[in-house]
Amino acid sequence: MARSILGLVGLGATLVFAIPVAMLGFDYLVLQGRTGLGAALLVAAGLMIAIEEYVTTPGDLAGTAVEKTVGTVVKSPDDDEK
């Protein structure tokens, strides 16, 4: 699925926060031997990215509503030919 410019900016902003958390979790898990905290930080970083990717925000709802409305009101040329 293609991303819009704002979608890419949102993903970039999420990665700015998720990557340091993941790096700290990796450091704790592998180098310092603090497995519980390291694993928790890695899971937190993964959840940050997953939530940004899959959770619908109020801004997304408006765009989805417009897409459905336009698709219903305006028929494509293929629909008229049948």
Order of alpha helices (4+ residues) and beta strands (2+ residues): alpha-alpha-alpha-alpha
